[in-house]
């Protein structure tokens, strides 16, 4: 059965801003290049991409596929009259997409501290320079970089006022960015892909994802794969199924040593690196999973 795609890359913004939020044309324009890359990587012959503003009625011979499960993405599938699901519930996806969910996993270094209204003044916070994040973040949005402790405290207050929690992490010198990706089926079977690396062109600031086999040493690869399995098992235990991605980075410590943070962000959705890391599994997972012929 062919797929009808909704590439709602603004999903994390929708979760962060709540019901009634609508993406602007300016945001769509920023996301268009990424959407074009996803079309090339994930849309096969016979599939279609649903127009996000004027969805045509396609009918139930198409099965809906979304970048991330949100009220708006499911509403678009219904407006296109395609077969919807199966998907995990929106409540489950919202819960596991929060940085609070990743806080339940074993701590990684450098650590990230969750602060709520009840925690203020009772826990030790990373000193500035640091980063303060909202519960739901995406592509650099939802973070505040703080150069002083006063700025950190103000950012924490603003985040708590907005969403009830703030997430504070020490800022370090990042040397390289990596990811690992996976898929969880409805029987909670986990398929893990290969690691990828995000490379930024220093001249144009354009970035691309590539296979990371040659960039990671054996210890780093083992740590990243172990963290990917741990994250996938945690998602499955929370009754999530579908795609996920785990971000990591190599960094330089204050003492000059180079180490790997094997988990800095967990995404319960597709990611830009997912088609690369999961390239050997795409046909089987996306189409066979949905009863495609």
Secondary structure as UniProt FT lines:
FT   STRAND          3..6
FT   TURN            9..10
FT   HELIX           11..17
FT   TURN            19..20
FT   HELIX           25..42
FT   TURN            45..46
FT   STRAND          48..49
FT   TURN            60..61
FT   STRAND          63..66
FT   HELIX           71..79
FT   TURN            80..81
FT   HELIX           90..97
FT   HELIX           99..102
FT   TURN            103..104
FT   STRAND          112..116
FT   TURN            117..122
FT   STRAND          130..138
FT   TURN            139..140
FT   STRAND          141..146
FT   HELIX           149..163
FT   STRAND          165..170
FT   STRAND          173..184
FT   TURN            186..187
FT   STRAND          190..192
FT   STRAND          196..200
FT   TURN            202..204
FT   STRAND          207..211
FT   TURN            213..215
FT   HELIX           218..237
FT   TURN            238..239
FT   STRAND          242..252
FT   TURN            254..255
FT   STRAND          258..267
FT   TURN            272..273
FT   HELIX           274..277
FT   TURN            278..281
FT   HELIX           283..288
FT   TURN            289..291
//
